[in-house]
Amino acid sequence: MNNNLHVIVRDGQVYTSLTTHSLPDVIPHEPPWDPREDYDSSPNDSNMPLTTRWAYGARPWFPLVPLNPSFDGPIFGCLNHSRFSLLTEVDTSGRHILHRNIREKWVDLEQKLLWCQEHLGAGLLIPWGTKLPRPPTTYGYQRWHTDINLAKKIAIRSRDAFLLIAATCSWYIMTRRYQGANQWTAILTSDPQCPIPAEWVLELSRSFVGDLTTNVPRMRALISSIHCPWQVQLPMFEKFSLPIWVRVSGDTSAAVDFTLRHYIPSPAAITHATEAVQCKQTPDTWGQLDDSAWGQPDDSAWGRPEDNTQSVLNWDDSILGWGQNSGAQPVSDVPEAHVDSLFPVSQPHSRQKRGEDFKAFFARRHQENQRKEETESPAQRQSRQSRERAAMNHSIPSKSSTVVVFEWQPNDDFGGFRQRIRLTKAEIPMTWMSYSKSTRVYDSFRNEWDLCNALDLTSVPDGDWEEDDFLPVPAPSEPTPAPPAPPPPLSSFLKDIEAYFGHYEVAPSTQYTRSVERFVSILHFHLGFHLAASTTTPRGRSTTFDDWARKTQWTHLCRLVGDNPTDITSIPDAQKDVITCFIGYLVTLPQSQLSDIPPDLWDLGPDSSLSVSNAHIQVSFVQQPTQRLYIIESLSPNLVPWKLAVPDAIMAVMCLRCDWGSDITKIACNLMEKGIAIKTLQPISVPPHAQRPLTELHTYSLGHVFPPEDRRLARFRPVFADYIMYEQHRHEFLNQPRARAALLHGGLIWRLVLHSLGFDVLPSVLDGISWEVVPFGLMLDINGQTYFDDELSEEEMDFMCGTYYLHTNDGNVEIVSWWPRPQAWAASGLNVGFWSS
């Protein structure tokens, strides 16, 4: 016996497993197995409810169906619908179909998954007789139906069929990985006919299709010890820790399948497990109405006769759903505690107790009917039996009928708990056709019907296939192979990524340039060019200067200054020559010879004495340990609580030269609209210990990426999907109060903020510092007064630029980023202190 073997006893049956220590809540009926067949004769699993099933040789992919999956992400988010959120369309004849917006997305997803299924399975040796699941379309979500309830039920059934295709893809991926071929993604990305974008395949690998870890719960499977239809698959399932149970036959004369020999427990292990169950077993009499503890576990599953030959879903043998005189009773799933707060108030006259589910209700009513039967008179019995015979054909109750019809409707506000709702006469005909014989229950004692889908999740409503515009074609004896699926268009894959991640509104690109500096403004305010200059003969003429002046065209010079030449049309040719001479000085002269530039051309030279005044503002400077700040103050009374400071003398001169008035907020807004860095220093008196280290602040980061343990695997390289994720995280960060510091920073980081928020956010930055600034922001001491302002940490600046820290196998760290980091931006020559066109 294997030391890792778990032995579980339930209802007198022994089960073992190597991958889990508990059984599923419900053990399904075990189908018969014919040894003359290559696989058992259980029904088509692809049309059964998505729960744990017995091993079926033709469907080895079924155990990988995701259990209660979360439909999210760019690929499967379109399936995130419940019966109540689905929208439908109606035609002129009153027929319903799934809404086209949802339907088109499902058709698109179906095409992609079938394409992936075909290519992932190409070249694999799969077990003989394997049957692939039917496409979701065949379940009816693209057809018209007689009423809205039927259309929604068919849509939900079709949605679940997508999980079967996903399970097949997972099975192919698992098979390839089990055989040592880990690079399954390359099969999809390098296909010569339709290469799927790597970012889409990356999202597929992160979904329940590609994630084969135990983080994704799956359907699992049960196997009889007499026969294992998965001789090849079982070791693979064990390696990937997929829960598999083996039911040990109680017949000691029955031969054990050789493949399952390591699942057979010792007699001592069985005895120990049996004794453990007996010790823990306590009577459970919740919901008990008399001395019989109907809620107690017994040897019969809910709704199954004692001979275990009839399903609970066959209501023909007994009106109440279990064998007559069998004693088998349903066990309620609803706990007694907190009933009043967890469940809705029952509808008047429904006789459903608050917190009582349909199983408990039917069980209680069954007991009541048994007591009535003991006391009814012969005339009452004859009348009741007559009603039973009339109800056997399940005909729709007429308007003149005295029969009452209840529907068990799920309540979304209470987690889908089903309530017994009485239908009106007008509602009965349409609702009736949404159910079948297995989901209708007649109570002859009270002359009433119960309609409940939960009684048989796989039932086909009576009104399902009858409304089709075409007759169903009989299935051939040998199924014809389906034609190859057409390749999906490349744009559809990228559309998934864009639709999921790119849903944030950004400012139109035309708004980015409404306040950027133009050619003349750059020449005068930032480069110091005298607009009235006329000198064209340079001092200290050099060969370098002559060569540059001869080769440089006007269009190139305009771009060099930072403007589009097509937007510069008002400068005469004579002035162009003067400007070319001035730019030639700045380009060709070394820093030590800049004083050779004539003062009538340049007023910002090292030897020039510049005198600039402004009637509305004044400029002073304060020297800090790491920089000099220029304080811009209004000469008029101002109610702004902070001081405006710029770190560049040229920007301070620009403020003096421009006629922006005395409103400090207007001056600050003009600077910010040009992408110029500013500070809004607000005086606050706080104790010295109020400043906290940045390590205590929750900051955003794309994080550290470590190399894969398997050196054969490719190292991480960001792809388009990673960039979209980075943008999403950046948007989230910019919603934080302290993110105003990103706009104050100017330059490239300022430009990235505008991409997310647009120009309209700029005035809000001038409302003042954020509440996080005192413990974590910039703190300066100016003339004995403490000033604070929001400031990005180094890690946050790296995050804004989309930085990854890639650890290598040799212990080094490689830094890569989507945009130049501040250090690289400052040294690139592109950072001129403002944003040009």
BELSUL-V527023 format. One record per residue. N is the residue number from 1. RES is the residue in one letter. PHI is phi as a letter, one per 40 degrees, with the letter a starting at -180 (NA if undefined). BURIAL is # if it has 9 or more other ideal C-beta (glycine too) atoms within 8 Angstrom, else .. D_FIRST is the distance of its C-alpha to the first C-alpha in Angstrom with 1 decimal. Layout:
n res phi burial d_first
N RES PHI BURIAL D_FIRST
N RES PHI BURIAL D_FIRST
//
This chain:
n res phi burial d_first
1 M NA . 0.0
2 N c . 3.8
3 N c . 6.4
4 N c . 8.7
5 L c # 7.4
6 H c # 10.4
7 V b # 10.8
8 I b # 14.5
9 V b # 16.7
10 R a # 20.2
11 D f . 22.9
12 G g . 20.6
13 Q b # 18.4
14 V b # 14.6
15 Y b # 13.8
16 T b # 11.0
17 S a # 11.8
18 L c # 11.1
19 T b # 14.9
20 T a . 16.2
21 H b . 15.8
22 S b . 18.5
23 L c . 19.7
24 P c . 23.1
25 D d . 26.0
26 V b . 26.6
27 I c # 24.3
28 P c # 26.6
29 H c . 27.4
30 E c . 25.0
31 P c # 27.3
32 P c . 27.4
33 W b # 26.1
34 D b . 28.3
35 P c . 26.5
36 R c . 29.9
37 E c . 29.9
38 D c . 28.2
39 Y a . 27.2
40 D c # 27.3
41 S b . 30.5
42 S c . 30.0
43 P c . 33.2
44 N c . 34.3
45 D c # 32.2
46 S c # 34.9
47 N b . 37.2
48 M b # 34.7
49 P c . 34.4
50 L c . 32.4
51 T b # 29.3
52 T d # 25.7
53 R b # 25.4
54 W c # 23.3
55 A d # 22.6
56 Y b # 25.8
57 G d # 25.9
58 A c . 29.5
59 R b # 29.0
60 P c # 26.1
61 W c # 28.2
62 F c # 28.1
63 P c # 25.0
64 L c # 27.1
65 V c # 30.1
66 P c # 31.0
67 L c # 30.5
68 N f . 33.8
69 P c # 35.1
70 S c . 38.1
71 F c # 40.8
72 D a . 42.7
73 G g # 43.7
74 P c # 46.2
75 I c # 44.2
76 F b # 42.8
77 G c # 45.3
78 C c # 47.3
79 L c # 44.6
80 N c . 44.9
81 H b # 46.5
82 S b . 46.0
83 R c . 47.8
84 F c . 50.5
85 S c . 51.1
86 L c # 51.5
87 L b . 55.0
88 T b # 56.5
89 E b # 59.8
90 V b . 62.0
91 D c . 64.5
92 T c . 67.8
93 S c . 66.4
94 G g . 64.0
95 R c # 60.8
96 H b # 58.1
97 I a # 56.0
98 L d # 53.9
99 H d # 56.2
100 R c . 57.1
101 N c . 56.2
102 I c # 52.6
103 R c # 52.5
104 E c . 53.7
105 K c # 51.0
106 W c # 48.3
107 V c # 49.8
108 D c # 49.9
109 L c # 46.2
110 E d # 45.1
111 Q c # 47.0
112 K c # 45.4
113 L c # 41.8
114 L c # 42.3
115 W c # 43.8
116 C c # 40.8
117 Q d # 38.4
118 E c # 40.4
119 H c # 40.5
120 L c # 37.0
121 G c # 35.7
122 A c . 38.3
123 G g . 37.0
124 L c . 33.3
125 L c . 31.5
126 I b . 30.1
127 P d # 28.4
128 W c . 30.9
129 G g . 32.3
130 T c # 31.6
131 K b . 34.2
132 L c . 35.5
133 P c # 36.6
134 R c # 40.2
135 P c # 42.6
136 P d # 43.4
137 T d # 47.0
138 T c . 46.1
139 Y c # 45.1
140 G h # 48.7
141 Y c # 49.5
142 Q b . 52.5
143 R b . 54.1
144 W c # 56.6
145 H b # 55.8
146 T c # 57.9
147 D a # 57.3
148 I c . 55.8
149 N c # 52.8
150 L c # 51.7
151 A c # 52.2
152 K c # 50.1
153 K c # 47.3
154 I c # 47.2
155 A c # 47.3
156 I c # 44.3
157 R c # 42.4
158 S c # 43.6
159 R c # 42.6
160 D c # 39.0
161 A c # 39.1
162 F c # 39.6
163 L c # 36.0
164 L c # 34.8
165 I c # 36.8
166 A c # 35.5
167 A c # 31.9
168 T c # 32.7
169 C c # 34.1
170 S c # 31.1
171 W c # 28.9
172 Y c # 31.2
173 I c # 31.2
174 M c # 27.4
175 T c # 27.4
176 R c # 30.1
177 R c # 28.4
178 Y c # 25.1
179 Q c . 27.2
180 G g . 28.9
181 A c . 32.1
182 N c # 32.5
183 Q c . 36.2
184 W c # 36.0
185 T c # 39.0
186 A c . 41.2
187 I c # 40.8
188 L c # 42.6
189 T c # 45.1
190 S b . 46.3
191 D c # 46.6
192 P c . 50.1
193 Q c . 51.0
194 C a . 50.0
195 P c # 48.7
196 I c # 47.2
197 P d # 48.4
198 A c # 46.0
199 E c # 46.5
200 W c # 45.3
201 V c # 42.3
202 L c # 41.5
203 E c # 41.7
204 L c # 39.4
205 S c # 36.8
206 R c . 37.1
207 S c # 36.7
208 F c # 33.7
209 V c # 34.0
210 G c # 33.5
211 D c # 31.5
212 L c # 27.8
213 T c . 26.6
214 T c . 25.0
215 N c . 28.6
216 V b # 29.2
217 P c . 27.3
218 R b # 26.7
219 M c # 26.3
220 R g # 22.6
221 A a # 21.3
222 L b # 19.3
223 I b # 17.8
224 S c # 17.4
225 S c # 14.5
226 I c # 17.3
227 H a . 18.8
228 C b # 18.2
229 P c # 21.7
230 W b # 20.7
231 Q d . 19.1
232 V c . 21.0
233 Q c # 21.1
234 L d # 17.5
235 P d . 16.7
236 M c # 20.0
237 F c # 19.3
238 E c # 16.1
239 K c . 18.3
240 F c # 21.0
241 S f . 18.8
242 L c # 20.1
243 P d # 18.6
244 I b # 16.8
245 W b # 15.3
246 V b # 13.8
247 R c # 15.3
248 V c # 13.3
249 S c # 16.1
250 G c . 17.4
251 D c . 18.9
252 T c . 16.9
253 S c . 19.3
254 A c . 18.6
255 A c . 17.1
256 V c # 14.1
257 D d # 15.1
258 F c . 13.9
259 T c . 13.8
260 L b # 11.3
261 R c . 8.6
262 H c . 6.3
263 Y c # 7.4
264 I c # 6.8
265 P c # 5.7
266 S c . 6.3
267 P d . 10.1
268 A c . 10.6
269 A c # 9.1
270 I c # 11.5
271 T c . 14.2
272 H c # 14.1
273 A c # 14.4
274 T c # 17.1
275 E c . 19.0
276 A c # 19.1
277 V c # 20.7
278 Q c . 23.1
279 C c . 24.2
280 K c . 24.9
281 Q c . 26.5
282 T b . 30.3
283 P c . 33.0
284 D b . 34.3
285 T b . 37.9
286 W c . 39.2
287 G g # 42.0
288 Q c # 42.3
289 L b . 45.8
290 D a . 45.7
291 D c . 43.7
292 S c . 41.0
293 A c # 38.2
294 W c # 37.9
295 G c # 35.9
296 Q c . 33.1
297 P c . 29.7
298 D b . 29.4
299 D c . 27.5
300 S b # 29.8
301 A c # 29.8
302 W d # 33.2
303 G g # 35.8
304 R b # 33.8
305 P c # 35.0
306 E c # 32.9
307 D c . 32.4
308 N f # 30.7
309 T b . 32.9
310 Q b # 35.3
311 S c . 35.0
312 V c # 36.6
313 L c # 38.8
314 N c . 40.7
315 W c # 43.6
316 D c . 45.4
317 D c . 43.7
318 S a . 44.6
319 I c # 46.9
320 L c # 44.8
321 G h # 41.5
322 W a # 39.4
323 G d # 39.8
324 Q c . 42.7
325 N f . 41.9
326 S c # 38.2
327 G g . 38.0
328 A c # 35.8
329 Q b # 37.1
330 P c # 36.6
331 V b . 35.1
332 S c # 37.2
333 D c . 35.8
334 V c # 38.8
335 P c . 38.6
336 E c . 41.5
337 A c . 42.3
338 H f . 45.1
339 V c # 45.9
340 D c . 49.5
341 S c . 48.9
342 L c . 46.0
343 F b # 47.4
344 P c # 50.7
345 V c . 53.4
346 S c # 53.2
347 Q c # 56.0
348 P d . 58.7
349 H g . 58.4
350 S c # 55.0
351 R g . 53.5
352 Q c # 50.5
353 K c . 49.7
354 R c # 49.3
355 G g # 45.6
356 E c # 44.8
357 D c # 42.8
358 F c # 43.3
359 K c # 40.4
360 A c # 41.7
361 F c # 45.2
362 F c # 44.4
363 A c # 42.5
364 R c # 45.5
365 R c # 47.9
366 H c # 46.1
367 Q c # 46.5
368 E c # 50.1
369 N c # 50.7
370 Q c . 49.3
371 R c . 51.7
372 K c # 54.6
373 E c # 53.8
374 E c . 54.2
375 T b . 57.7
376 E c . 59.1
377 S c . 62.1
378 P d . 62.3
379 A c . 64.4
380 Q c . 61.9
381 R c # 59.1
382 Q c . 61.1
383 S c . 61.9
384 R c # 58.3
385 Q c # 57.1
386 S c . 59.8
387 R c # 58.7
388 E c # 55.1
389 R c . 56.4
390 A c . 58.5
391 A c # 55.6
392 M c . 53.3
393 N c . 54.9
394 H f . 54.1
395 S c . 57.6
396 I c . 58.8
397 P d # 60.7
398 S c . 64.4
399 K c . 66.6
400 S c . 68.3
401 S c . 65.0
402 T c . 64.3
403 V c . 60.5
404 V b # 58.9
405 V b # 56.2
406 F b # 53.8
407 E b # 51.6
408 W c # 48.5
409 Q b . 49.3
410 P c # 47.1
411 N b # 48.8
412 D c . 48.3
413 D c . 49.6
414 F b # 46.7
415 G g . 43.7
416 G g . 44.3
417 F c # 44.3
418 R c # 45.9
419 Q b # 49.2
420 R c # 50.9
421 I b # 54.2
422 R c # 57.0
423 L c # 58.4
424 T c . 62.1
425 K c . 63.7
426 A c . 64.3
427 E c . 60.6
428 I c # 59.2
429 P d . 60.0
430 M c # 58.4
431 T c # 55.4
432 W d # 54.7
433 M c # 54.2
434 S c # 51.4
435 Y b # 49.2
436 S b # 48.0
437 K c . 47.5
438 S c # 43.9
439 T b # 45.1
440 R b # 48.2
441 V b # 48.1
442 Y b # 51.2
443 D b # 52.1
444 S c # 54.7
445 F c # 55.5
446 R b . 56.8
447 N f # 57.7
448 E a # 55.7
449 W b # 53.2
450 D b # 50.3
451 L b # 49.3
452 C a # 45.9
453 N c # 44.1
454 A c . 40.8
455 L c # 40.5
456 D a # 39.6
457 L c . 39.1
458 T b . 39.3
459 S c # 42.5
460 V b . 45.4
461 P d # 48.6
462 D c # 51.4
463 G c # 53.7
464 D c # 51.3
465 W c . 52.1
466 E c . 55.5
467 E c # 57.5
468 D c # 56.7
469 D c . 59.7
470 F b . 58.1
471 L c . 56.5
472 P c . 52.8
473 V c . 52.4
474 P d . 50.2
475 A c . 47.0
476 P c . 47.2
477 S c . 44.8
478 E b . 43.5
479 P c . 43.4
480 T c . 45.8
481 P d . 44.3
482 A c . 45.7
483 P c . 48.2
484 P d . 47.2
485 A c # 47.5
486 P c . 50.6
487 P c . 50.2
488 P c # 50.7
489 P c . 53.7
490 L d # 53.1
491 S c . 55.1
492 S c # 52.6
493 F c # 49.8
494 L c # 52.1
495 K c . 53.5
496 D d # 50.1
497 I c # 50.1
498 E c # 53.7
499 A c . 53.4
500 Y c # 50.5
501 F c # 51.6
502 G c # 55.3
503 H c . 56.4
504 Y c . 58.5
505 E c . 62.2
506 V b . 64.1
507 A c # 67.8
508 P d . 69.6
509 S c . 70.4
510 T c . 74.1
511 Q c # 74.0
512 Y c # 72.7
513 T b . 76.1
514 R c . 78.4
515 S b . 79.2
516 V c # 78.3
517 E c # 81.0
518 R b # 83.4
519 F d # 85.4
520 V c . 88.6
521 S c # 86.7
522 I c # 84.5
523 L d # 87.6
524 H c # 89.6
525 F c # 87.2
526 H b # 84.4
527 L b # 86.3
528 G g # 89.7
529 F c # 91.8
530 H c # 95.3
531 L c . 95.7
532 A c . 99.5
533 A c # 99.1
534 S b . 101.3
535 T c # 100.8
536 T b . 99.5
537 T c . 100.7
538 P c # 98.1
539 R c . 99.0
540 G f . 97.9
541 R d . 97.2
542 S b . 94.5
543 T c . 93.3
544 T c . 89.9
545 F c # 91.4
546 D c # 93.5
547 D c . 90.6
548 W c # 88.4
549 A c # 91.2
550 R c . 92.0
551 K c . 88.5
552 T c # 87.3
553 Q c . 87.8
554 W c # 88.3
555 T c . 85.1
556 H c . 83.1
557 L c # 84.9
558 C c # 84.1
559 R c # 80.4
560 L c . 80.7
561 V c # 82.2
562 G h # 79.5
563 D a # 81.0
564 N c . 81.1
565 P c # 84.4
566 T c . 84.8
567 D c # 85.2
568 I b # 88.0
569 T b . 91.2
570 S b . 94.0
571 I c # 94.5
572 P c . 97.7
573 D c . 97.6
574 A c . 99.7
575 Q c . 97.2
576 K c # 94.3
577 D c # 96.0
578 V c # 96.2
579 I c # 92.6
580 T c # 91.6
581 C c # 93.6
582 F c # 91.9
583 I c # 88.4
584 G c # 89.4
585 Y d # 90.3
586 L c # 86.9
587 V c . 85.0
588 T c # 87.0
589 L c # 88.4
590 P c . 86.4
591 Q d . 85.9
592 S c . 88.7
593 Q b . 91.3
594 L c # 90.5
595 S c . 93.8
596 D c # 95.6
597 I c # 94.8
598 P d # 98.1
599 P c # 98.0
600 D c . 99.3
601 L c # 96.1
602 W b # 93.6
603 D b . 93.9
604 L b # 90.5
605 G c # 91.4
606 P c . 91.0
607 D b . 94.8
608 S c # 95.6
609 S b . 96.7
610 L c . 95.2
611 S b . 96.6
612 V b . 94.9
613 S b . 95.5
614 N a # 94.4
615 A c . 96.3
616 H b # 93.1
617 I b # 90.6
618 Q b . 90.5
619 V b # 88.0
620 S b . 87.2
621 F b # 84.4
622 V b # 82.2
623 Q c . 80.6
624 Q b . 76.9
625 P d . 75.0
626 T b . 73.3
627 Q a . 75.7
628 R b # 79.1
629 L b # 79.2
630 Y b # 82.2
631 I c # 82.8
632 I b # 84.6
633 E b # 86.5
634 S c # 88.8
635 L c . 92.4
636 S b . 92.5
637 P d . 90.8
638 N b # 87.1
639 L c . 84.5
640 V c . 81.5
641 P c . 79.4
642 W b # 78.2
643 K b # 79.9
644 L c # 79.6
645 A b # 78.8
646 V b # 78.4
647 P c # 77.2
648 D b # 79.7
649 A c . 83.4
650 I c # 84.1
651 M c # 82.3
652 A c # 84.6
653 V c # 87.6
654 M c # 86.5
655 C c # 86.4
656 L c # 90.0
657 R c # 91.1
658 C c . 89.6
659 D c . 91.4
660 W b # 88.4
661 G g . 90.4
662 S b # 89.6
663 D c # 86.5
664 I c # 83.7
665 T c # 81.0
666 K c # 82.8
667 I c # 83.0
668 A c # 79.3
669 C c # 78.3
670 N c # 80.5
671 L c # 78.7
672 M c # 75.2
673 E c # 76.1
674 K c # 76.8
675 G g # 73.5
676 I c # 75.3
677 A c # 73.4
678 I b # 74.8
679 K b # 74.1
680 T b # 74.9
681 L c # 75.3
682 Q b # 75.5
683 P c # 76.9
684 I a . 74.7
685 S c . 75.2
686 V b . 71.8
687 P c . 70.8
688 P d . 69.4
689 H c . 65.9
690 A c . 65.6
691 Q c . 64.5
692 R b . 60.7
693 P c . 58.6
694 L c # 57.3
695 T c . 53.8
696 E c . 53.8
697 L c # 54.7
698 H c . 52.1
699 T b # 53.0
700 Y c . 51.9
701 S a . 50.3
702 L c . 48.5
703 G g . 46.3
704 H c . 44.8
705 V b . 42.7
706 F c . 40.3
707 P c # 39.4
708 P c . 36.1
709 E c . 33.4
710 D c . 33.3
711 R c . 36.7
712 R c . 36.8
713 L c . 37.2
714 A c . 40.8
715 R c . 42.2
716 F c . 43.3
717 R b . 46.7
718 P d # 48.1
719 V b # 48.9
720 F d # 51.1
721 A c # 48.5
722 D c # 48.2
723 Y c # 52.0
724 I c # 52.0
725 M c # 49.5
726 Y c # 51.7
727 E c # 54.7
728 Q c # 52.8
729 H c # 52.0
730 R c # 55.5
731 H d # 56.9
732 E c # 54.8
733 F c # 56.1
734 L c # 59.7
735 N c . 59.4
736 Q c . 59.2
737 P d . 62.5
738 R c # 62.6
739 A c # 62.2
740 R d # 66.0
741 A c # 66.0
742 A c # 64.8
743 L c # 68.1
744 L c # 70.1
745 H c # 68.5
746 G g # 70.4
747 G g # 69.8
748 L c # 66.6
749 I c # 64.6
750 W d # 67.4
751 R c # 67.3
752 L c # 63.5
753 V c # 64.2
754 L c # 66.9
755 H c . 64.5
756 S c # 62.4
757 L b # 65.1
758 G g # 68.5
759 F c # 71.9
760 D c . 72.1
761 V c # 69.9
762 L d # 72.3
763 P d # 74.6
764 S c . 71.8
765 V c # 71.1
766 L c # 74.5
767 D c . 73.8
768 G h . 72.8
769 I c # 69.9
770 S c # 66.5
771 W c . 65.1
772 E c # 62.6
773 V c # 65.4
774 V c # 66.3
775 P c # 63.1
776 F b # 61.9
777 G c # 64.8
778 L c # 67.7
779 M b . 70.0
780 L b # 73.4
781 D b . 76.2
782 I b . 79.6
783 N f . 82.7
784 G g . 80.8
785 Q b . 79.3
786 T c # 75.6
787 Y b # 74.6
788 F b # 71.3
789 D a # 70.1
790 D c # 66.8
791 E a . 65.4
792 L c # 62.3
793 S c # 60.0
794 E c . 59.2
795 E c # 55.7
796 E c # 57.1
797 M c # 59.5
798 D c # 56.8
799 F c # 54.8
800 M d # 57.9
801 C c # 58.1
802 G g # 54.5
803 T c # 53.2
804 Y b # 49.7
805 Y b # 48.5
806 L c # 46.4
807 H c # 44.5
808 T c # 44.2
809 N c . 41.7
810 D c . 44.4
811 G g . 44.8
812 N c . 48.0
813 V b . 48.7
814 E b . 50.5
815 I b # 52.5
816 V b . 53.2
817 S a # 54.9
818 W c . 56.2
819 W b # 59.7
820 P d # 61.6
821 R c # 60.7
822 P d # 63.8
823 Q c . 64.4
824 A c . 64.3
825 W c # 66.5
826 A c . 69.1
827 A c . 69.4
828 S c . 69.3
829 G g . 73.0
830 L c . 72.1
831 N c # 72.3
832 V b . 76.0
833 G g # 75.8
834 F a # 76.1
835 W b # 74.7
836 S b # 76.8
837 S c # 76.8
//
